Amino acid sequence: MAENKTKPTDASVDDYIASRANAQQCTDCRELMVLFKKITRHSPRMWGPSIVGYGSYRVFRMKLSTTA
């Protein structure tokens, strides 16, 4: 199976938001972070350099045979 290119990092979500957003956007992001954490029951975590994610799961695909 191929390895995922995007992986969780130890980078700070707060530092990332502060570097990208103005004061109003930071406030909005923090409110959304509270909502997302409540819904997902996971804390925010950086995935790669620019993705904020909440939790993870694996996706499995079945290979179907098309031979007759």
N, C-alpha and C positions, 0 to 999 in steps of 0.2 A: 504494500500500500504506500502511496506517496506521502511524504511528510508535509504538514501544513506550513505555508510560508509565513502566515501571521500567527505569532505566538504571544502569550501574555508576558509582560515585562514588569519590572519593579519601579518603573517611572511613576511619578506622582500625578494623579489625575488633577489635583488642585493646581499644581504648577503648570500643567498643560493648559487648563482653562484660563488661568491668569495670563499666560503668554499669548493667547489668541483672542481674548474677548475684552470688550470695554466694561465699565462698571455695571451697566444695566444688564448686559449679556451674562456677566459673572453671577449676578443675582438670579437671573432666570435659570442658568445652568444649575446652580445650587438647589433651587426649588425643584427642578426636574430630577436631580439626583436623589433627593429625598423620596419623590414619587416612585422612581424606578426601583429604588432599593426596597420600598414597601411592597411593590408588585412582584418583583423577582425573588425577594428574600436573599439577594446577593449584594455584596458591596461592589462599587465601581472599581474597575481595574483597566489599566492601559493594555491594549493589544496592538503591538507594533508601535510606531511613533505617533499615530494620529487617530486611533479608534478607542473609544471608551466603551467597555463592554460590561455586562452583568451576568456572571455565571458562564457555563459552557456545557455543551453536550456533544455527543458523537452522532454522526449520521452514517448509517449503513445502507448500502445499496445492494439489492439482489441482482445478480447477473442472470438474465433470462435467456434461455436457449431458443433460437428461432428455427432450429432444424426440424424438418418435417418427416 
